Amino acid sequence: MTSNSSYNHWNKVVFFIWCCCCFSAPELSAQTKVTDDLNITVNYHDGFILPEYSNLAYLVHKKVQSASLNISKKTTGKNDWEQVYNYPEYGFSLFYTTLGNDNVNGREIALFPYFHLNFISKKRFSMYNQTGLGIGYVNRKFDLQSNCLNIAVGSHLNFHFNFKVGASYQVLQKVRLQTGLSFDHLSNGNLSNPNLGLNFVTLYSGVSYLVGTSSERRKDNLSPHQPGHHFEFIYSPGMKHPRSLDPKFYFTSSLTFEYKWEPLRTIHFGLGADLFYDTSTKVELLSANVTPFSKSDNYRSGIHLSQEFVYNRLSLILQEGVYLLLTDQVGHHMMYNRGIVRYKATDHFFFQFSMKSHLNILDYPEFGLGIRW
């Protein structure tokens, strides 16, 4: 008797839980749909290769035509950063393009994540910029026997950088039209030679479709930013091919010490010192018939200014530096630059990917590990 009573009791409990799930499931599903705030965008691009070098301009005889498929997710203000940046979007782009000469430069297909920032956002109209960095595959590269004219791209795999500015207008409840200007750069970061790279500018237009429903945006009273400062120490190893077409990889590294000032939540400024080490220097100097070589020629030193654009734990950093004391004995450049993508794993440790360059001439990529206090 007791057993039957207990059995009936648990039946009622299970039935009650099942009823609750049935009545609440639609609401729960509506709150957690993957397709909510998800956009699919198709764009067509038409433009031209930037003629940075006369020999590249001579080889390019067709315009650039491209197509892209983007999948992005709108943010809704779940944290302070989403509200500070006016509810940005993030996503992936699949990009296909001609490169001005199918026989020499070939064509490229690229895949890259991007960050979409609205600096004007009205009910129907918005203006934005979009920045992405990823990997591209080019089907035609330099080959001494079969494609010696391609002095721009020395490898099939390359880095692909994209920067867009544009505007969009909502024409239907789930449909927006967009247009704008796009700048793209592809090169292998001096991991293979030749590596002049290709830059192209296109005018694009397309259509965006909202797959699910658009969530309501949160608007909270944000806590005020407390200005501050800190110090950073970073070690960054890398590798490169010398421009003498030596097939070997050569080790590079750098040490950086920086003072960082944080007057705003979104932008920080820095002043730092760098020490660079480049083992390809001897090969470069010997190929240019510069002798004698000293071991100190492997080193360069300099100071830099930096601007860090912060989004939560992720940041984009631009650096402009000047060589001092130990100068560049290979290219005799006075200035150097870095573009850095950084992720703060904790409040005191971070890792980063950076590209060192001399203005528009890429030098080598670095992978860095840093500590801040």
Secondary structure, 3 states (H helix, E strand, C coil): CHHHHHHHHHHHHHHHHHHHHHHHHHHHHHHCCCCCCEEEEEEEEEEEECCCCHHHHHHCCCCEEEEEEEEEEECCCCCHHHHHCCCCEEEEEEEEEECCCCCCCCEEEEEEEEEEEEEEECCCEEEEEEEEEEEEEECCCCECCCECCCCCCCCCEEEEEEEEEEEEEECCCCEEEEEEEEEEEEECCCCCCCCCCEEEEEEEEEEEEECCCCCCCCCCCCCCCCCEEEEEEEEEEEEECCCCCCCCCEEEEEEEEEEEEECCCCEEEEEEEEEEEECCHHHHHHHCCCCCCCHHHHEEEEEEEEEEEEECCEEEEEEEEEECCCCCCCCCCCEEEEEEEEEECCCCEEEEEEEEEECCEEEEEEEEEEEEC
